[in-house]
Amino acid sequence: MEFIQIKTPLNVKVDVQHAGVGWRLLAFLLDLFFIGLYIVVISYTFFDVLGASTSFFENPELHYDVQVFLGMMYTILLFPALFYSLWTEFLFNGQTFGKMICRIKVVKLDGYKAGFSEYFTRWAFRFIDFWTGSFMLLFFIPLFGEETAYILSGLMIMMSGMVAFVFILRTKNAQRLGDLVAGTTVLKIKEKHSINITILEEIQASYVPKYNQVMRLTDNDARIIKDTFVVARKNRDLVTLKRLRTKLETVMDVQTDQPDVEFIDTVMKDFNYYTQKL
């Protein structure tokens, strides 16, 4: 397993498993399949089922406005394929259909949900990360002629993705160029300790809270604390537990002799006690 270190908004560093190149490549290929399938279905429906054959666009007897309309309609229908990774990652919390199958997802470097701006940046840089070779055809034709240009471009297309591949292997947080600019990375999702662990704690009706200062924490703070606590306790990461405890004492302005694990567990229970009373 390969891990990267992310820093939460509470300045606590946590080691999490990143999605390796193999998983990301498989997700990419699956997404290409889904995009290709969509284009085939749309093209078949548009040209064959609906009868909008390519000859319609070249038919001099067909009114120009109709030709333009058909062309615009077909282009609009291709938009979901062009913006595939953007709308899927935005709608499905950092996952395309390929990423869902591979159980990987895009997150910010603090380990939490990215926003539209991050997804858009990643999408825009796909043209560099993955499709650099595809665009070389535009430059090769004037220089070498069509036959040689297609051969050279074919070789470049076969090397498409090399930019992303090199960046993922060489960067500290396994980021492609788009991730570096957006401040994101791709993590492997685990069933037991995913990044979306609930913040709810089981508390008895007779429970008496100890720290009313927990109300200084937000729901997002509590979720980060819970995720960090669960992973650190499971891995017996005493350093992270100590950092988390120190940060909580500073934010809440408390001092206690409770052991680290007991203190953090109490904070989580107290937070749930007070928020459930609201």
Backbone hydrogen bonds in HBPLUS format (Angstrom, degrees):
<---DONOR---> <-ACCEPTOR-->    atom                        ^
c    i                          cat <-CA-CA->   ^        H-A-AA   ^      H-
h    n   atom  resd res      DA  || num        DHA   H-A  angle D-A-AA Bond
n    s   type  num  typ     dist DA aas  dist angle  dist       angle   num
A0018-HIS N   A0002-GLU O   3.24 MM  16  6.40 148.3  2.35 140.2 149.4     1
A0004-ILE N   A0016-VAL O   2.83 MM  12  5.60 159.3  1.87 164.4 167.4     2
A0016-VAL N   A0004-ILE O   2.92 MM  12  5.60 162.2  1.95 164.7 168.5     3
A0006-ILE N   A0014-VAL O   2.93 MM   8  5.43 162.9  1.95 157.7 156.3     4
A0014-VAL N   A0006-ILE O   2.83 MM   8  5.43 164.2  1.85 161.1 166.1     5
A0008-THR N   A0012-VAL O   2.97 MM   4  5.38 168.5  1.98 149.4 147.3     6
A0011-ASN N   A0008-THR O   2.80 MM   3  5.27 148.8  1.89 125.5 126.7     7
A0188-LYS N   A0017-GLN O   3.16 MM 171  5.92 171.4  2.16 141.7 143.9     8
A0019-ALA N   A0186-VAL O   2.98 MM 167  5.69 175.1  1.99 132.4 132.9     9
A0024-ARG N   A0020-GLY O   3.10 MM   4  6.37 164.6  2.13 155.2 159.9    10
A0025-LEU N   A0021-VAL O   2.81 MM   4  5.94 152.4  1.88 149.9 157.6    11
A0026-LEU N   A0022-GLY O   2.96 MM   4  6.17 159.2  2.01 146.1 151.9    12
A0027-ALA N   A0023-TRP O   2.93 MM   4  6.14 161.6  1.96 148.0 153.1    13
A0028-PHE N   A0024-ARG O   2.95 MM   4  6.08 152.3  2.03 139.9 147.7    14
A0029-LEU N   A0025-LEU O   2.92 MM   4  6.20 158.2  1.97 152.2 157.2    15
A0030-LEU N   A0026-LEU O   2.93 MM   4  6.16 158.6  1.98 151.1 157.2    16
A0031-ASP N   A0027-ALA O   2.92 MM   4  6.13 156.0  1.98 145.9 152.7    17
A0032-LEU N   A0028-PHE O   2.94 MM   4  6.23 149.8  2.03 144.4 152.9    18
A0033-PHE N   A0029-LEU O   3.00 MM   4  6.29 150.4  2.09 143.9 151.7    19
A0034-PHE N   A0030-LEU O   3.00 MM   4  6.38 157.4  2.05 150.5 156.0    20
A0035-ILE N   A0031-ASP O   2.87 MM   4  6.10 160.1  1.91 151.7 157.2    21
A0036-GLY N   A0032-LEU O   2.85 MM   4  6.00 165.9  1.87 149.8 154.0    22
A0037-LEU N   A0033-PHE O   2.83 MM   4  6.01 157.3  1.88 149.4 156.2    23
A0038-TYR N   A0034-PHE O   2.96 MM   4  6.15 155.3  2.02 144.0 150.4    24
A0039-ILE N   A0035-ILE O   3.00 MM   4  6.31 161.5  2.03 152.7 157.3    25
A0040-VAL N   A0036-GLY O   2.95 MM   4  6.17 159.6  1.99 150.5 156.0    26
A0041-VAL N   A0037-LEU O   2.97 MM   4  6.16 164.3  1.99 150.4 154.5    27
A0042-ILE N   A0038-TYR O   2.88 MM   4  6.06 168.2  1.89 156.3 159.6    28
A0043-SER N   A0039-ILE O   2.85 MM   4  5.89 162.9  1.88 147.7 153.2    29
A0044-TYR N   A0040-VAL O   2.88 MM   4  5.98 163.3  1.90 149.0 154.2    30
A0045-THR N   A0041-VAL O   2.91 MM   4  6.04 163.7  1.93 148.1 153.2    31
A0046-PHE N   A0042-ILE O   2.82 MM   4  5.90 162.6  1.85 150.8 156.1    32
A0047-PHE N   A0043-SER O   2.85 MM   4  5.79 170.1  1.86 151.7 155.2    33
A0048-ASP N   A0044-TYR O   2.89 MM   4  5.26 146.9  2.00 131.5 142.3    34
A0049-VAL N   A0044-TYR O   3.14 MM   5  6.59 158.9  2.19 149.7 156.2    35
A0050-LEU N   A0045-THR O   2.92 MM   5  6.11 147.5  2.03 153.6 162.6    36
A0052-ALA N   A0046-PHE O   3.17 MM   6  5.90 147.3  2.29 150.1 148.0    37
A0056-PHE N   A0053-SER O   2.92 MM   3  5.59 154.5  1.99 117.1 124.6    38
A0057-PHE N   A0054-THR O   3.08 MM   3  5.60 135.2  2.29 108.9 118.7    39
A0058-GLU N   A0055-SER O   3.11 MM   3  5.09 137.3  2.30  95.8 107.9    40
A0059-ASN N   A0055-SER O   2.89 MM   4  5.82 112.1  2.36 144.4 160.3    41
A0062-LEU N   A0059-ASN O   3.08 MM   3  5.44 151.1  2.17 108.8 117.3    42
A0066-VAL N   A0063-HIS O   3.05 MM   3  5.39 126.3  2.34 105.2 118.4    43
A0067-GLN N   A0063-HIS O   3.18 MM   4  6.59 155.5  2.24 151.0 158.1    44
A0068-VAL N   A0064-TYR O   2.92 MM   4  6.23 162.0  1.96 156.7 161.4    45
A0069-PHE N   A0065-ASP O   2.90 MM   4  6.06 155.4  1.96 141.6 148.8    46
A0070-LEU N   A0066-VAL O   2.88 MM   4  6.12 164.1  1.91 153.3 156.6    47
A0071-GLY N   A0067-GLN O   2.97 MM   4  6.17 161.6  2.01 148.7 154.1    48
A0072-MET N   A0068-VAL O   2.89 MM   4  6.10 158.5  1.93 151.6 157.3    49
A0073-MET N   A0069-PHE O   2.89 MM   4  6.09 160.3  1.93 152.1 157.6    50
A0074-TYR N   A0070-LEU O   3.02 MM   4  6.22 163.4  2.05 150.8 154.6    51
A0075-THR N   A0071-GLY O   3.05 MM   4  6.22 157.3  2.10 144.4 150.9    52
A0076-ILE N   A0072-MET O   2.90 MM   4  6.11 161.5  1.93 152.3 157.0    53
A0077-LEU N   A0073-MET O   2.99 MM   4  6.22 153.9  2.06 146.0 153.2    54
A0078-LEU N   A0075-THR O   3.04 MM   3  5.19 140.4  2.20  99.5 111.2    55
A0079-PHE N   A0076-ILE O   3.06 MM   3  5.26 156.1  2.12 106.3 113.8    56
A0081-ALA N   A0078-LEU O   3.02 MM   3  5.44 132.5  2.26 109.8 122.2    57
A0082-LEU N   A0078-LEU O   3.13 MM   4  6.49 157.3  2.18 151.7 158.7    58
A0083-PHE N   A0079-PHE O   2.88 MM   4  6.06 165.8  1.90 168.6 170.8    59
A0084-TYR N   A0081-ALA O   3.39 MM   3  4.88 163.5  2.42 100.9 101.0    60
A0086-LEU N   A0083-PHE O   3.07 MM   3  5.32 118.0  2.48 104.4 120.1    61
A0087-TRP N   A0083-PHE O   3.08 MM   4  6.32 167.9  2.10 174.9 174.9    62
A0088-THR N   A0084-TYR O   3.05 MM   4  6.07 161.4  2.09 155.5 161.4    63
A0089-GLU N   A0085-SER O   3.08 MM   4  5.82 159.4  2.12 133.7 140.3    64
A0090-PHE N   A0086-LEU O   3.10 MM   4  6.13 152.1  2.18 141.3 149.4    65
A0091-LEU N   A0087-TRP O   2.97 MM   4  5.94 160.2  2.01 140.2 145.8    66
A0092-PHE N   A0088-THR O   2.84 MM   4  5.73 154.8  1.91 148.9 155.9    67
A0094-GLY N   A0089-GLU O   2.72 MM   5  4.18 172.6  1.72 140.6 137.9    68
A0106-VAL N   A0094-GLY O   2.81 MM  12  4.48 162.0  1.85 126.0 132.1    69
A0100-MET N   A0096-THR O   2.92 MM   4  6.19 150.0  2.01 146.8 155.2    70
A0101-ILE N   A0097-PHE O   3.16 MM   4  6.44 159.6  2.21 146.3 150.1    71
A0102-CYS N   A0098-GLY O   3.08 MM   4  6.32 154.8  2.14 145.3 152.4    72
A0103-ARG N   A0099-LYS O   2.75 MM   4  5.69 109.3  2.26 137.9 154.8    73
A0104-ILE N   A0099-LYS O   3.02 MM   5  5.12 160.9  2.06 138.0 144.1    74
A0103-ARG N   A0100-MET O   3.18 MM   3  4.92 150.0  2.27  94.7 103.8    75
A0189-ILE N   A0103-ARG O   2.92 MM  86  5.48 174.3  1.92 146.2 147.3    76
A0105-LYS N   A0187-LEU O   3.01 MM  82  5.57 150.4  2.10 149.5 158.7    77
A0187-LEU N   A0105-LYS O   2.91 MM  82  5.57 153.5  1.98 164.6 161.9    78
A0107-VAL N   A0185-THR O   2.97 MM  78  5.71 164.0  1.99 158.5 162.8    79
A0185-THR N   A0107-VAL O   2.91 MM  78  5.71 151.6  1.99 161.2 168.6    80
A0108-LYS N   A0112-TYR O   2.84 MM   4  5.43 178.0  1.84 161.0 161.7    81
A0111-GLY N   A0108-LYS O   2.77 MM   3  5.30 156.0  1.82 120.3 125.0    82
A0109-LEU N   A0183-GLY O   3.17 MM  74  6.06 140.2  2.33 155.0 146.9    83
A0118-GLU N   A0115-GLY O   3.14 MM   3  5.44 121.2  2.50 103.5 117.0    84
A0119-TYR N   A0115-GLY O   3.08 MM   4  6.42 163.9  2.11 156.0 160.7    85
A0120-PHE N   A0116-PHE O   2.78 MM   4  5.95 158.6  1.83 155.0 161.3    86
A0121-THR N   A0117-SER O   3.00 MM   4  6.13 157.2  2.05 142.1 148.0    87
A0122-ARG N   A0118-GLU O   3.03 MM   4  6.27 163.2  2.06 151.0 155.0    88
A0123-TRP N   A0119-TYR O   2.93 MM   4  6.15 157.3  1.98 146.4 153.0    89
A0124-ALA N   A0120-PHE O   2.86 MM   4  6.09 165.0  1.89 155.0 158.6    90
A0125-PHE N   A0121-THR O   3.08 MM   4  6.26 156.5  2.13 149.6 155.1    91
A0126-ARG N   A0123-TRP O   3.09 MM   3  5.27 154.9  2.16 104.8 112.6    92
A0128-ILE N   A0125-PHE O   3.04 MM   3  5.30 146.9  2.16 103.7 113.2    93
A0129-ASP N   A0125-PHE O   2.82 MM   4  6.07 177.1  1.82 160.6 161.3    94
A0130-PHE N   A0126-ARG O   2.81 MM   4  5.39 165.0  1.83 141.0 145.5    95
A0164-ALA N   A0129-ASP O   3.27 MM  35  4.65 149.2  2.37 134.2 125.3    96
A0134-SER N   A0131-TRP O   3.12 MM   3  5.24 124.0  2.45  99.0 113.1    97
A0135-PHE N   A0132-THR O   3.27 MM   3  5.69 136.5  2.47 106.1 116.1    98
A0136-MET N   A0133-GLY O   3.17 MM   3  5.31 152.1  2.25 102.9 111.3    99
A0138-LEU N   A0135-PHE O   3.27 MM   3  5.93 145.1  2.40 113.9 119.9   100
A0139-PHE N   A0136-MET O   2.96 MM   3  5.32 136.9  2.15 106.8 118.7   101
A0140-PHE N   A0136-MET O   2.91 MM   4  6.14 149.7  2.00 154.9 164.8   102
A0141-ILE N   A0137-LEU O   3.26 MM   4  6.17 165.9  2.28 151.0 151.3   103
A0143-LEU N   A0140-PHE O   3.07 MM   3  5.15 120.7  2.44  98.0 113.7   104
A0144-PHE N   A0140-PHE O   2.75 MM   4  5.73 167.6  1.77 170.2 171.3   105
A0145-GLY N   A0141-ILE O   2.90 MM   4  4.73 146.3  2.01 133.2 137.8   106
A0149-ALA N   A0145-GLY O   2.93 MM   4  5.82 151.6  2.01 148.7 158.1   107
A0150-TYR N   A0146-GLU O   2.88 MM   4  6.04 155.4  1.94 154.1 158.3   108
A0151-ILE N   A0147-GLU O   3.29 MM   4  6.56 153.4  2.36 143.4 150.3   109
A0152-LEU N   A0148-THR O   2.92 MM   4  6.18 170.8  1.92 157.9 160.0   110
A0153-SER N   A0149-ALA O   2.78 MM   4  5.87 159.5  1.82 147.1 154.0   111
A0154-GLY N   A0150-TYR O   2.85 MM   4  5.86 146.3  1.97 135.7 144.9   112
A0155-LEU N   A0151-ILE O   3.09 MM   4  6.44 153.7  2.16 147.3 153.3   113
A0156-MET N   A0152-LEU O   2.97 MM   4  6.30 153.2  2.04 145.5 153.4   114
A0157-ILE N   A0153-SER O   2.74 MM   4  5.97 154.6  1.81 150.8 157.6   115
A0158-MET N   A0154-GLY O   3.02 MM   4  6.22 152.6  2.09 142.6 149.8   116
A0159-MET N   A0155-LEU O   3.21 MM   4  6.50 130.1  2.48 133.0 145.7   117
A0159-MET N   A0156-MET O   2.99 MM   3  5.02 131.3  2.24  93.9 107.8   118
A0160-SER N   A0157-ILE O   2.94 MM   3  4.90 158.7  1.98 102.5 109.3   119
A0162-MET N   A0159-MET O   3.02 MM   3  5.75 148.7  2.12 143.6 145.9   120
A0165-PHE N   A0161-GLY O   2.83 MM   4  6.03 162.0  1.86 152.0 158.1   121
A0166-VAL N   A0162-MET O   2.87 MM   4  5.97 167.1  1.88 152.2 154.1   122
A0167-PHE N   A0163-VAL O   3.09 MM   4  6.26 167.4  2.11 150.9 154.6   123
A0168-ILE N   A0164-ALA O   2.92 MM   4  6.06 163.6  1.95 155.6 159.9   124
A0169-LEU N   A0165-PHE O   3.14 MM   4  6.32 157.3  2.20 145.3 151.2   125
A0170-ARG N   A0166-VAL O   2.94 MM   4  6.02 147.5  2.05 148.1 157.4   126
A0171-THR N   A0167-PHE O   2.93 MM   4  5.69 143.8  2.07 151.5 154.9   127
A0174-ALA N   A0171-THR O   3.30 MM   3  5.25 162.5  2.34 111.3 109.6   128
A0179-ASP N   A0176-ARG O   2.98 MM   3  5.20 122.2  2.32 102.8 117.7   129
A0180-LEU N   A0176-ARG O   3.00 MM   4  6.37 154.9  2.07 156.0 163.7   130
A0181-VAL N   A0177-LEU O   3.14 MM   4  6.47 161.0  2.18 155.2 158.7   131
A0182-ALA N   A0178-GLY O   3.00 MM   4  6.07 154.4  2.07 140.8 148.5   132
A0183-GLY N   A0179-ASP O   2.72 MM   4  5.59 128.5  1.99 145.9 156.8   133
A0184-THR N   A0179-ASP O   3.01 MM   5  4.75 156.7  2.07 130.3 136.1   134
A0207-TYR N   A0204-GLN O   3.02 MM   3  5.20 162.2  2.05 112.2 115.3   135
A0214-VAL N   A0211-TYR O   3.43 MM   3  6.05 169.0  2.44 112.0 113.9   136
A0215-MET N   A0212-ASN O   3.36 MM   3  6.27 174.9  2.36 120.4 121.8   137
A0216-ARG N   A0213-GLN O   3.02 MM   3  5.86 165.1  2.04 123.5 126.1   138
A0217-LEU N   A0214-VAL O   2.91 MM   3  5.58 165.8  1.93 120.3 125.1   139
A0222-ALA N   A0218-THR O   2.96 MM   4  6.27 162.4  1.99 153.4 157.5   140
A0223-ARG N   A0219-ASP O   2.94 MM   4  6.20 150.6  2.03 145.6 153.7   141
A0224-ILE N   A0220-ASN O   3.00 MM   4  6.22 158.3  2.05 148.4 153.7   142
A0225-ILE N   A0221-ASP O   2.87 MM   4  6.13 162.2  1.90 153.9 159.3   143
A0226-LYS N   A0222-ALA O   2.89 MM   4  6.05 162.3  1.92 146.4 151.2   144
A0227-ASP N   A0223-ARG O   2.96 MM   4  6.16 170.0  1.97 151.0 153.6   145
A0228-THR N   A0224-ILE O   2.94 MM   4  6.05 171.3  1.95 154.0 156.8   146
A0229-PHE N   A0225-ILE O   2.81 MM   4  5.86 161.3  1.85 151.6 157.5   147
A0230-VAL N   A0226-LYS O   2.93 MM   4  6.06 167.5  1.95 156.0 158.5   148
A0231-VAL N   A0227-ASP O   3.16 MM   4  6.34 172.0  2.17 152.8 154.8   149
A0232-ALA N   A0228-THR O   2.91 MM   4  5.96 166.7  1.92 152.3 156.8   150
A0233-ARG N   A0229-PHE O   2.88 MM   4  5.89 161.2  1.92 148.7 154.2   151
A0234-LYS N   A0230-VAL O   3.03 MM   4  6.11 157.1  2.08 142.7 149.4   152
A0235-ASN N   A0231-VAL O   2.98 MM   4  6.17 154.8  2.05 148.2 154.9   153
A0236-ARG N   A0232-ALA O   2.88 MM   4  5.73 103.7  2.47 132.3 149.6   154
A0237-ASP N   A0232-ALA O   2.79 MM   5  4.80 162.2  1.82 146.5 149.6   155
A0236-ARG N   A0233-ARG O   3.20 MM   3  4.83 152.5  2.28  93.5 101.5   156
A0241-LEU N   A0237-ASP O   3.14 MM   4  6.40 161.2  2.18 151.2 156.9   157
A0242-LYS N   A0238-LEU O   2.95 MM   4  6.08 151.4  2.03 139.9 147.4   158
A0243-ARG N   A0239-VAL O   2.98 MM   4  6.28 158.6  2.02 149.3 155.0   159
A0244-LEU N   A0240-THR O   2.88 MM   4  6.05 161.4  1.92 151.4 156.6   160
A0245-ARG N   A0241-LEU O   2.93 MM   4  6.09 158.8  1.98 145.0 150.8   161
A0246-THR N   A0242-LYS O   2.93 MM   4  6.13 161.3  1.97 150.3 155.3   162
A0247-LYS N   A0243-ARG O   2.92 MM   4  6.13 159.3  1.96 149.5 155.1   163
A0248-LEU N   A0244-LEU O   3.00 MM   4  6.19 158.7  2.04 149.1 154.7   164
A0249-GLU N   A0245-ARG O   2.97 MM   4  6.21 159.5  2.01 150.4 155.8   165
A0250-THR N   A0246-THR O   3.06 MM   4  6.27 150.4  2.15 143.4 151.3   166
A0251-VAL N   A0247-LYS O   2.93 MM   4  6.16 169.5  1.94 155.8 158.0   167
A0252-MET N   A0248-LEU O   2.86 MM   4  5.83 165.7  1.88 152.1 156.7   168
A0253-ASP N   A0249-GLU O   2.80 MM   4  5.38 120.1  2.16 127.1 140.7   169
A0254-VAL N   A0249-GLU O   3.09 MM   5  5.03 151.1  2.18 131.6 140.6   170
A0263-PHE N   A0259-PRO O   2.84 MM   4  5.95 161.3  1.87 162.2 168.2   171
A0264-ILE N   A0260-ASP O   2.99 MM   4  6.21 172.6  1.99 160.2 161.2   172
A0265-ASP N   A0261-VAL O   2.97 MM   4  6.05 161.2  2.01 148.8 154.8   173
A0266-THR N   A0262-GLU O   2.94 MM   4  6.07 150.6  2.03 142.1 150.1   174
A0267-VAL N   A0263-PHE O   2.94 MM   4  6.25 155.0  2.00 150.2 157.2   175
A0268-MET N   A0264-ILE O   3.03 MM   4  6.34 158.9  2.08 150.6 155.1   176
A0269-LYS N   A0265-ASP O   3.07 MM   4  6.33 158.3  2.12 146.0 151.8   177
A0270-ASP N   A0266-THR O   2.80 MM   4  6.00 162.1  1.83 154.4 159.8   178
A0271-PHE N   A0267-VAL O   2.88 MM   4  6.05 157.7  1.93 149.8 155.8   179
A0272-ASN N   A0268-MET O   3.12 MM   4  6.35 163.0  2.15 146.6 150.4   180
A0273-TYR N   A0269-LYS O   2.88 MM   4  6.10 149.9  1.98 146.1 155.5   181
A0274-TYR N   A0270-ASP O   3.01 MM   4  6.26 167.5  2.02 157.3 158.0   182
A0275-THR N   A0271-PHE O   2.96 MM   4  6.08 166.9  1.97 153.1 157.4   183
A0276-GLN N   A0272-ASN O   2.99 MM   4  5.80 152.0  2.07 139.2 146.2   184
A0277-LYS N   A0274-TYR O   3.12 MM   3  5.17 139.5  2.29  96.5 108.2   185
A0278-LEU N   A0275-THR O   3.21 MM   3  5.26 151.5  2.30  98.6 107.0   186
